[in-house]
Every structure is written in structure tokens, then in C-alpha cells.
Amino acid sequence: MRTSVILIIQDTNHFKQQLLQWSQQFREVVFLDSNNYEQRYTSYDAVLAVDALTSVQTDYLNAFEDLNTYQQTTKDWLFGYLSYDLKNDTEVLYSANHDGLGFPDLFFFQPKKLFLLKGSQLEICYLNMCDYEIDADFQEISNLKSEISNLKSEIKINQRISKESYLDKAGQMLDHIYRGDIYEANFCMEFYAEDVVINPLETYTRLNAISEPPFAAFFKNHKNYLLCASPERYIRKDGTKIISQPIKGTAKRSTDSIDDDAIKHELSVNEKERSENIMIVDLVRNDLSHTAEKASVNVEELCGAYTFKQVHHLVSTVVSHVADGYSPVDVIKSTFPMGSMTGAPKISAMKIIEELEETRRGLYSGAIGYFTPYGDFDFNVVIRSILYNESNKYVSFSVGSAITAEAMPESEYEECLLKAGAMRSVLEKA
């Protein structure tokens, strides 16, 4: 059971900074921030969960079964992540590429202390065992000066796949498409640095300031960190309604407002970009149908052009209603990994991705989010993110693009560099 206290916060942006700084004392941290981005489906502007009472951590073997048991038994707030390599728990697949990070494939925890911010209203939810600490904690948070130290470190960013190799591999992906093995696949490459020390909080703060995305996240599990500036929702459950919002289709921004509007319009009518999105929408519709009530899968919005701080994206919204007999984890398992980060057909695409990519994706292109005590959930897609293992001093970020029959490898490579820009600039200026 939890004790709940409602308070009014005057300066919410400053308070979010104080919350995040205060959280660093704990071993387990999840901070989620919408950055006040206007969106139809949302519950909170920001959430902080810290200090595990219980947790589950595992590799991919029987991971969804373990998570289902944990969620059904606990019936409380749970926060954590699903790595891309959980694909090996849903299909006969494997992950044998290089892994410099070594994160567990799945990690969730039940927080002792939880903060839910919506507008100016803050709800503090502590487990009864520590609810006597609410007043003292709130005073400590409110008195923080939001000072963040900057660890100076020379960081040399390496590229796992060279441009020449990328163009060759993208060509091989196109060969698979021309043969009819797949219609589309998301092809990714890693950028990394070894033997480096960064300040995760300072790095996240700078990355988030550059992008201000609707699904930002700061995650800490002891020495493992995710610093996430994701614009994309993977999947949300609200009662019986399921919402998935895949992104496919990207265009750069312009500082000239007239040019920027023209670029956005061109994206919205570009046949190649729209085809990428529509193929994934079809895949998501099929995935949702496995747990949906009959005839409840619908496309609420197809290829809507949305503006973010650095890029424009095409976003679609696919919804369904869960049929009786399916648990929340069943819904996730039947749709994971998300279509926007795999391809179509999904299993064939994932096999080819494993052959051509050179890095195990791990948490990149996985998902981070939460379950409520009532079985609702909300998860993002882990993209535009920096991953850091403090123990072995390894930092990594990956980017990718969708390869379709109309793709031009040179253009896809340039799109990857565009997406890598924010992470690279934050790390190289650290």
C-alpha cells in the first residue's frame, strides 16, 4: 500500500531539475519527461521513481514469463526496460554481435518512492514503509540549487561501421528486398568510446535541452545508465485501449520558417517516406490483432507530419482494444520488438539485421517505461540515446534508418549522421 500526498508546484521546470538531481543518491532511478510536448495520449508531464523495494533482472530466456509473473504478483507501480534482444524470447532468433555495454536484457523494479507531476500538481506516492520520509524528502528536494558538475574528459567517438562498409551493407539489404525476402528493414550502426568517464546527469541534461522530446528518460541501475531523448512512443495501455505510434519518415529542420514549412510539407507527401511509414503501420496492425477484440484495430492517424526541435517526423497512430484473457505483458510480448525498429516481415527482417549489423543492440531500440497498479502501461522507443556502463567506462549510441526498395544508401547514411548529431555533440563537448 502507498501513502499519497498532493502538492502544488509553482516552477515545475526548476522542480524537475531538483527532482533529478536529488534522485542521483539512489541505486535505481527512472525519470520520464514529456518536455511539455503537446500530445493526445498522456497521463503525466514528468515521473520520477527511485529506490527499489523489489526488482526482476534477467537475460532473454523466459524473460516475458518472468515479467508477467512479477507484474501480476506485485500489482504495483513497476519501472524498467525491455532490450531489443528479448526478440530471442519471442522467436527462434539469436544475438551474437559485439556487446560493449553488457546490460541485462530486462530490468524492472518496484520503487519505494514515486513522484507524478501533471501541470502544477505533484502527487507523491511512497510505500507505507517509508511514508514518514515524505516531508523531509520534499524539503530536501526544494532546497537543492540544481548545480551539476561537469567532468571534463577527452572523448574520441569511434564508428563501428565505416561509410564504405555501411554503403556495402545497405546494398546487401537492398538485394534482400529485390529478392523478396523483406519489404523494409531498419539498419543501424553504433558509435562508441572506450575508457571514458562522463557525468550521466550533466550529459542527459544537455542532450535533453538540445532535443526536448516527448519521451525523454534518465535511467540508472547502479552502474548502468540510459540517457534518452526519444521522440517516439512504442505502446501504451489505457484501460482496454492500446495505442501504438510508430515513427517512420524523417526530414531536417531549417532555421528559416518558410523553408522549414516547405520541408515539412515535402515530407508529408514524399512517396518514399510515406511508404516506409505505411509498411510499418500494416505490421503494427497485425501485431495488435493478436490480442485485440475482433474488428477493434484501427488507424487513427496515418503519416501525420510532426515537428520536433531538430527534425520533422511522420507519425502514425494505431489503436485496438484488448480482448478478454490477455495480460498486460501478453500485449507487449505480441508486439515486441516494435515494427519501426525491425521491418517487414518482422522475423525475416530481424534475421537479416543480425547478419548485417555489427553490434548487439541491447537496450537501444528496446523500450523504457512503466506499469501502473491497475495494469496500464506506457513505453517509449529507445532511440536518440546514450548508453553508459560506468564500470567498464564504455559509452555508446546507435542510429539507423529504414531501407526500402526506393532507398539510396548514400542518403540513408546521411540520415544516420543527422540523427547522430545531438549525441555526438553532447559527448564530444563533455
Secondary structure, DSSP 8 states (H G I E B T S, - for coil): -EEEEEEE-S-HHHHHHHHHHHHTTSSEEEEEE-TT---SS-S-SEEEEEEEEEEEEE-STTHHHHHHHHHHHH-S-EEEEE-GGGHHHHSS----SB-SS---SEEEEEEEEEEEEETTEEEEEEEGGGGGGHHHHHHHHHT--------------EESS-HHHHHHHHHHHHHHHHHTS-SEEEEEEEEEEES----HHHHHHHHHHHH--TEEEEEEETTEEEEEEE--EEEEEETTEEEEE-EEEEEE--SSHHHHHHHHHHHHH-HHHHHHHHHHHHHHHHHHHTTB-TT--EEEEEEEEEE-SSEEEEEEEEEEEB-TT--HHHHHHHH-S-GGGSEESHHHHHHHHHHH--B--TTTTSEEEEE-TTS-EEEE---SEEEEETTTTEEEEEEEEEE-TT--HHHHHHHHHHHHHHHHHHHHT-
